[in-house]
Amino acid sequence: MLFIDCLSKLHVLTEVTVVSLLLLLLQGAFVNLALPPNYPTELNVNCTRTNQVTGVVATDTANSNYIINRQVKSGVRAIDLDEFDCNIKSFQPGYYNHETNTWHDRCNGLQIDTNFRNVPSSTMFTPIQSYGPCPLLDHREDDIWVSIIGDSVTRMILLNGLKWSNIEYKTWDPYGVLGFGNAETFIIAAVPTTTNQRIWFTFTFEFLTTEGGQIIVEDPPDHLVVDMPHTWGDFVTLRGQGIDINDPGFPMERIPDTVIFSPGYHASLMNADEFRKNLNDVLVQWHQTMIERNLQIPPIHITLNMLPAPWMIPDKYADDRARRTELNEYRKNLAITEVVQQHEFIASVLDFFSPELLFNGHEGDTIQTSKTYHEALPGRLSAHKDAVHLGGEWGLRVMIIAGRIMVNAMCNSG
């Protein structure tokens, strides 16, 4: 994963069962790329410069040869994934097996099945509904509450998981503007378990933003659309309705057992430094409010953003093309990891970035057939249906992986 626009390509042939290439970026950041055994591939190396003030990206033709010949070739080495020391507050190495359609996560040991015919053979809720493993269920007898907070990208992951698992859910859109007509600003669903408990998943449509005119509740934190619910009573109030007949019997001061927060994809006007500061302010304010209200701090997990598909930005948003770039989004992910590592109250990073990275390419570059990946034409698979939303066969597979990562965080919290 090097974001550059040069003409040279690096050819790699792996000779071990599982390898990861460490590519040294100009900023000194390391990136993981996993390849199947004995499979040749091309690594496109595109050299760019980004204006840290305006976010404008320009091709760096002057330094291309130096970067390729000196930085990249000297920075590539093949190593076994077992050499990695996992940091739960940073990127999580892993690889995708195209023959079995499974994602293998080096850090949490997950092997996620993404096969499907009409519906997936495994969904994000499979560990809950099919006898685990889910350690949290082994230590709890009461119902569990998972509060997911994010924008439409995260909402799509949750909704597809619910639909694929035939789990009923209810939605609210009290403000009429956040759901953009689909009335899914707030969601609640009770997921049954093998232990006769229910895990209540709620979703609050809220994200980090620089867009004006969308503040629709009193005094939310700066750069947030809606306040983050700290208690069950907060969620009930924010959704704009009193107690619903289908609600769990939680006390109003009940805190979530797990919080999952996605900063979202609405902050393209922020550069990485601004993004870092504003995200830090939002999380510190959430934490301070919990303390001021004498509430126990639940485990909170922060998701990394997936790379965008800048080539799919429509003309009406043309001004966004210079800012919503792959490199800028990666820099914001670095900012997320830096913020998370500063605070002990944040449990972990949930890495949605790495699984999607494998399929972040132009649609049609690779012919997808029912045969094995090795028989497809060379090119890059696409997981996108627009600039930020997932879609198509590979987008659905990435959503399965991201959903399982969220549920795994819940199962291992507390």
C-alpha positions as CSV (number, residue, x, y, z in Angstrom):
1,M,0.0,0.0,0.0
2,L,2.0,2.9,-1.4
3,F,0.0,5.8,-2.7
4,I,1.9,7.0,-5.7
5,D,1.4,7.7,-9.4
6,C,4.7,6.6,-11.0
7,L,5.0,4.2,-13.9
8,S,7.3,1.6,-12.2
9,K,6.0,-1.6,-10.7
10,L,7.6,-3.9,-8.2
11,H,7.2,-7.6,-9.0
12,V,7.0,-10.0,-6.0
13,L,7.0,-13.8,-5.9
14,T,6.4,-15.2,-2.4
15,E,8.0,-18.5,-1.4
16,V,6.5,-19.1,2.0
17,T,3.0,-20.1,3.0
18,V,2.1,-16.9,4.7
19,V,4.1,-13.7,4.2
20,S,3.7,-10.0,4.7
21,L,5.7,-7.4,2.9
22,L,6.8,-4.4,5.0
23,L,6.9,-1.4,2.8
24,L,8.6,1.7,4.3
25,L,6.8,4.9,3.4
26,L,8.5,8.2,3.2
27,Q,7.0,9.2,6.6
28,G,8.5,6.1,8.2
29,A,5.2,4.3,8.5
30,F,5.0,0.5,7.8
31,V,2.3,-1.1,5.8
32,N,1.4,-4.8,5.6
33,L,0.6,-6.6,2.3
34,A,-0.2,-10.3,2.5
35,L,0.1,-12.6,-0.5
36,P,-0.8,-16.2,-1.1
37,P,2.1,-18.7,-1.6
38,N,4.0,-18.9,-4.9
39,Y,1.8,-16.4,-6.5
40,P,3.4,-13.5,-8.6
41,T,1.8,-10.1,-8.4
42,E,2.5,-6.5,-9.3
43,L,2.8,-3.8,-6.7
44,N,2.0,-0.4,-8.1
45,V,4.1,2.4,-6.6
46,N,2.5,5.8,-7.0
47,C,4.5,8.8,-5.8
48,T,2.5,11.9,-4.6
49,R,2.9,14.9,-2.5
50,T,0.0,16.3,-0.4
51,N,-0.4,19.9,0.7
52,Q,-1.0,19.7,4.4
53,V,-2.9,22.9,4.4
54,T,-5.2,22.5,1.4
55,G,-5.1,18.7,1.1
56,V,-4.4,19.0,-2.6
57,V,-2.5,16.0,-4.0
58,A,0.0,16.3,-6.9
59,T,2.1,13.7,-8.6
60,D,5.7,13.8,-7.5
61,T,7.5,13.2,-10.8
62,A,10.8,14.7,-9.7
63,N,11.4,12.2,-6.9
64,S,9.8,9.1,-8.5
65,N,12.9,7.4,-9.6
66,Y,14.7,8.0,-6.3
67,I,11.7,6.9,-4.2
68,I,11.3,3.7,-6.2
69,N,15.0,2.8,-6.5
70,R,16.1,3.8,-3.0
71,Q,13.1,3.8,-0.7
72,V,11.0,1.0,-1.9
73,K,13.5,-1.6,-3.0
74,S,15.6,-1.2,0.1
75,G,12.5,-1.3,2.3
76,V,10.9,-4.5,1.1
77,R,11.4,-7.8,2.8
78,A,9.3,-10.9,3.2
79,I,8.7,-12.2,6.7
80,D,6.4,-14.7,8.3
81,L,3.4,-13.2,10.1
82,D,4.5,-15.0,13.3
83,E,7.2,-12.4,13.6
84,F,4.7,-9.6,14.3
85,D,4.1,-8.3,17.8
86,C,0.4,-7.4,17.7
87,N,-0.7,-4.0,19.0
88,I,-4.4,-3.9,19.6
89,K,-4.3,-0.1,19.3
90,S,-2.8,-0.1,15.8
91,F,-3.1,-1.8,12.5
92,Q,-3.8,-5.6,12.6
93,P,-1.8,-7.8,10.1
94,G,-3.7,-10.5,8.3
95,Y,-4.2,-12.1,4.9
96,Y,-7.1,-13.2,2.7
97,N,-7.1,-16.7,1.3
98,H,-8.8,-16.5,-2.1
99,E,-9.1,-20.3,-2.5
100,T,-11.2,-20.6,0.7
101,N,-12.6,-17.1,0.8
102,T,-11.4,-16.6,4.3
103,W,-9.8,-13.7,6.1
104,H,-7.1,-14.7,8.6
105,D,-6.4,-12.2,11.3
106,R,-3.0,-12.6,12.8
107,C,-3.7,-10.7,16.1
108,N,-7.1,-12.1,17.3
109,G,-6.8,-15.5,15.6
110,L,-10.1,-15.1,13.7
111,Q,-10.6,-17.1,10.5
112,I,-13.6,-15.4,8.9
113,D,-15.6,-17.3,6.3
114,T,-16.9,-15.0,3.6
115,N,-18.4,-17.5,1.3
116,F,-22.0,-16.9,0.3
117,R,-24.7,-17.9,-2.1
118,N,-27.5,-15.3,-2.0
119,V,-26.7,-15.0,1.8
120,P,-23.4,-15.6,3.6
121,S,-22.6,-19.0,5.1
122,S,-21.3,-17.0,8.1
123,T,-22.4,-13.6,9.3
124,M,-21.2,-11.2,12.0
125,F,-23.6,-12.8,14.4
126,T,-22.5,-16.4,13.9
127,P,-20.3,-16.6,17.1
128,I,-23.4,-15.4,19.1
129,Q,-25.9,-17.7,17.5
130,S,-23.8,-20.8,17.0
131,Y,-22.1,-21.6,20.2
132,G,-19.3,-19.2,20.1
133,P,-16.6,-18.7,20.9
134,C,-17.9,-15.6,22.8
135,P,-16.3,-15.4,26.2
136,L,-18.5,-12.6,27.4
137,L,-21.6,-14.9,27.2
138,D,-19.8,-17.4,29.4
139,H,-19.4,-14.8,32.2
140,R,-22.8,-13.1,32.0
141,E,-26.3,-14.2,32.7
142,D,-28.2,-10.9,32.0
143,D,-28.8,-9.2,28.6
144,I,-25.9,-7.3,27.0
145,W,-26.0,-3.9,25.3
146,V,-23.6,-3.0,22.4
147,S,-23.8,0.7,21.4
148,I,-22.5,1.2,17.8
149,I,-22.0,4.8,16.8
150,G,-21.1,5.8,13.2
151,D,-22.2,7.0,9.8
152,S,-23.9,5.2,6.9
153,V,-20.8,3.0,6.1
154,T,-20.9,1.4,9.6
155,R,-24.7,1.3,9.6
156,M,-24.6,-0.7,6.3
157,I,-22.3,-3.3,8.0
158,L,-24.8,-3.7,10.9
159,L,-27.9,-3.7,8.7
160,N,-26.6,-6.4,6.3
161,G,-25.5,-8.5,9.3
162,L,-29.1,-8.3,10.7
163,K,-30.7,-9.0,7.4
164,W,-28.4,-11.9,6.5
165,S,-29.2,-13.5,9.9
166,N,-33.0,-12.9,9.7
167,I,-32.9,-10.7,12.8
168,E,-35.7,-8.2,13.2
169,Y,-34.8,-4.6,14.0
170,K,-36.6,-1.3,14.5
171,T,-35.5,2.1,13.2
172,W,-36.2,5.8,14.0
173,D,-35.5,9.0,12.2
174,P,-36.9,11.7,14.5
175,Y,-35.0,14.6,12.9
176,G,-35.9,13.9,9.3
177,V,-32.5,15.0,8.0
178,L,-29.9,12.5,9.2
179,G,-31.3,9.4,7.7
180,F,-31.5,10.9,4.2
181,G,-34.9,9.5,3.7
182,N,-34.2,5.9,4.8
183,A,-35.4,6.4,8.4
184,E,-32.4,4.5,9.9
185,T,-30.9,7.2,12.1
186,F,-31.3,5.1,15.2
187,I,-31.6,1.3,15.2
188,I,-32.3,-1.4,17.8
189,A,-32.1,-5.1,17.4
190,A,-32.2,-8.0,19.9
191,V,-29.8,-10.8,18.8
192,P,-30.7,-14.2,20.4
193,T,-27.9,-16.4,21.8
194,T,-27.4,-20.0,22.6
195,T,-27.4,-19.1,26.3
196,N,-30.9,-17.6,26.2
197,Q,-29.5,-14.2,26.7
198,R,-30.2,-11.4,24.3
199,I,-27.5,-9.0,23.0
200,W,-29.1,-5.7,22.2
201,F,-27.4,-3.8,19.4
202,T,-28.2,-0.2,19.0
203,F,-26.9,2.2,16.3
204,T,-26.7,6.0,16.6
205,F,-26.1,7.8,13.3
206,E,-23.3,10.2,14.3
207,F,-19.9,11.1,13.0
208,L,-17.0,13.5,13.0
209,T,-17.8,16.3,10.5
210,T,-16.8,19.7,9.2
211,E,-20.1,20.2,7.4
212,G,-22.3,23.0,8.7
213,G,-26.1,23.1,9.3
214,Q,-26.5,19.6,10.6
215,I,-26.5,20.2,14.3
216,I,-29.9,19.0,15.3
217,V,-29.7,18.5,19.1
218,E,-28.8,21.0,21.8
219,D,-25.1,21.4,22.6
220,P,-23.5,18.3,21.0
221,P,-19.7,18.3,21.2
222,D,-17.9,20.4,18.5
223,H,-17.6,18.6,15.2
224,L,-20.3,16.0,16.0
225,V,-23.7,15.8,14.4
226,V,-25.4,14.1,17.4
227,D,-24.3,13.6,20.9
228,M,-22.8,10.2,21.8
229,P,-25.3,8.3,24.1
230,H,-23.6,7.6,27.4
231,T,-26.6,5.7,29.0
232,W,-29.7,3.8,27.9
233,G,-31.7,6.9,28.8
234,D,-29.5,9.0,26.5
235,F,-30.3,6.7,23.6
236,V,-34.0,6.8,24.3
237,T,-33.9,10.6,24.4
238,L,-31.8,11.0,21.3
239,R,-34.1,8.7,19.2
240,G,-36.9,11.1,19.9
241,Q,-39.4,8.6,21.4
242,G,-40.1,7.5,24.9
243,I,-40.0,3.9,26.0
244,D,-41.0,1.5,23.2
245,I,-42.9,-1.7,23.8
246,N,-40.0,-3.7,22.2
247,D,-37.3,-2.1,24.3
248,P,-35.2,-4.0,26.8
249,G,-36.1,-3.3,30.4
250,F,-32.8,-1.5,31.0
251,P,-32.7,1.2,33.7
252,M,-32.3,4.7,32.3
253,E,-28.8,4.9,33.8
254,R,-27.7,1.6,32.3
255,I,-24.4,2.0,30.5
256,P,-23.4,0.0,27.4
257,D,-21.4,-3.1,27.9
258,T,-19.4,-2.2,24.8
259,V,-19.1,1.0,22.7
260,I,-17.9,0.9,19.1
261,F,-17.3,4.4,17.6
262,S,-16.5,5.0,13.9
263,P,-15.3,8.6,13.2
264,G,-16.8,8.2,9.7
265,Y,-16.2,9.7,6.3
266,H,-17.6,13.2,6.6
267,A,-14.4,15.1,7.6
268,S,-12.6,15.4,4.2
269,L,-12.2,19.1,4.8
270,M,-10.0,18.3,7.8
271,N,-6.3,17.5,7.3
272,A,-4.8,14.8,9.4
273,D,-3.7,17.1,12.2
274,E,-7.1,18.7,12.5
275,F,-8.7,15.3,12.4
276,R,-6.5,14.1,15.2
277,K,-7.2,17.1,17.4
278,N,-11.0,17.0,16.9
279,L,-11.2,13.2,17.4
280,N,-9.2,13.5,20.6
281,D,-11.5,16.3,21.8
282,V,-14.6,14.3,21.1
283,L,-13.3,11.2,22.9
284,V,-11.9,13.1,25.9
285,Q,-15.3,14.9,26.3
286,W,-17.1,11.6,26.1
287,H,-14.9,10.2,28.8
288,Q,-15.1,13.3,31.0
289,T,-18.9,13.2,30.8
290,M,-18.9,9.6,32.0
291,I,-16.8,10.7,35.0
292,E,-18.9,13.7,35.8
293,R,-22.1,11.6,35.8
294,N,-20.4,9.0,38.0
295,L,-20.8,6.3,35.4
296,Q,-18.5,3.3,35.0
297,I,-16.4,3.6,31.8
298,P,-17.3,0.8,29.4
299,P,-14.8,-0.6,26.9
300,I,-14.8,1.6,23.8
301,H,-13.3,0.6,20.5
302,I,-12.5,3.0,17.7
303,T,-12.7,1.8,14.1
304,L,-10.2,2.6,11.4
305,N,-11.6,4.0,8.2
306,M,-11.5,2.0,5.0
307,L,-9.8,3.6,2.0
308,P,-12.1,5.6,-0.3
309,A,-12.5,5.1,-4.1
310,P,-11.6,8.7,-5.3
311,W,-12.2,7.8,-8.9
312,M,-15.9,7.2,-8.1
313,I,-16.5,10.7,-6.7
314,P,-19.2,12.3,-8.9
315,D,-18.8,15.6,-10.7
316,K,-21.2,17.4,-8.3
317,Y,-18.6,16.7,-5.5
318,A,-15.6,17.3,-7.7
319,D,-14.1,19.7,-5.1
320,D,-13.7,16.7,-2.8
321,R,-11.4,14.8,-5.2
322,A,-8.3,16.7,-4.0
323,R,-9.0,15.9,-0.4
324,R,-10.7,12.5,-0.3
325,T,-7.6,10.6,-1.4
326,E,-6.2,7.3,-0.4
327,L,-3.2,8.9,1.1
328,N,-5.2,11.4,3.1
329,E,-7.4,8.7,4.5
330,Y,-4.4,6.6,5.5
331,R,-3.0,9.6,7.3
332,K,-6.2,10.0,9.2
333,N,-6.0,6.4,10.2
334,L,-2.5,7.1,11.6
335,A,-4.1,10.0,13.5
336,I,-6.7,7.6,14.9
337,T,-4.1,5.2,16.2
338,E,-2.1,8.0,17.7
339,V,-5.2,9.3,19.6
340,V,-6.2,5.8,20.8
341,Q,-2.7,5.1,22.1
342,Q,-2.8,8.2,24.2
343,H,-5.7,7.1,26.3
344,E,-6.0,4.1,28.6
345,F,-9.8,4.3,28.6
346,I,-9.9,3.3,24.9
347,A,-9.7,-0.5,24.6
348,S,-8.6,-1.0,21.1
349,V,-8.6,-0.1,17.4
350,L,-10.9,-2.2,15.1
351,D,-9.0,-2.5,11.8
352,F,-11.5,-2.3,8.9
353,F,-8.7,-0.8,6.8
354,S,-6.6,-3.9,6.2
355,P,-9.3,-6.3,5.0
356,E,-10.7,-3.7,2.6
357,L,-7.3,-2.7,1.3
358,L,-7.0,-5.9,-0.7
359,F,-10.0,-5.0,-2.7
360,N,-9.6,-1.3,-3.1
361,G,-9.3,-1.0,-6.8
362,H,-11.2,0.0,-10.0
363,E,-14.2,-2.1,-10.7
364,G,-13.7,-4.2,-13.8
365,D,-9.9,-4.4,-13.5
366,T,-10.3,-8.0,-12.6
367,I,-12.7,-10.5,-14.2
368,Q,-14.4,-12.3,-11.4
369,T,-15.5,-15.9,-12.1
370,S,-16.7,-18.8,-10.2
371,K,-13.2,-20.3,-10.6
372,T,-10.3,-19.7,-8.3
373,Y,-8.7,-16.3,-7.9
374,H,-5.6,-17.5,-9.6
375,E,-7.5,-18.0,-12.9
376,A,-8.8,-14.4,-12.9
377,L,-7.1,-11.9,-15.1
378,P,-4.5,-9.7,-13.4
379,G,-5.8,-6.5,-11.8
380,R,-7.4,-5.2,-8.7
381,L,-10.7,-6.3,-7.3
382,S,-13.2,-3.6,-6.2
383,A,-15.1,-3.5,-2.9
384,H,-16.8,-0.1,-3.6
385,K,-20.1,1.0,-5.1
386,D,-19.3,4.6,-4.6
387,A,-16.5,6.8,-3.1
388,V,-16.9,5.5,0.5
389,H,-19.7,2.8,0.5
390,L,-19.0,-0.8,0.0
391,G,-20.8,-2.8,-2.7
392,G,-20.7,-5.7,-5.1
393,E,-19.4,-9.2,-4.2
394,W,-16.2,-8.1,-2.7
395,G,-17.8,-5.3,-0.7
396,L,-20.2,-7.8,0.8
397,R,-17.2,-10.0,1.8
398,V,-15.5,-7.0,3.5
399,M,-18.7,-6.2,5.4
400,I,-18.8,-9.7,6.7
401,I,-15.2,-9.4,8.0
402,A,-15.8,-5.9,9.5
403,G,-19.0,-7.2,11.3
404,R,-17.2,-10.1,12.8
405,I,-14.4,-7.8,14.0
406,M,-17.0,-5.8,15.9
407,V,-18.6,-8.8,17.4
408,N,-15.3,-10.3,18.4
409,A,-14.4,-7.0,20.2
410,M,-17.7,-7.3,22.1
411,C,-17.3,-11.0,22.9
412,N,-13.8,-10.3,24.4
413,S,-14.7,-7.1,26.3
414,G,-15.3,-6.9,30.0
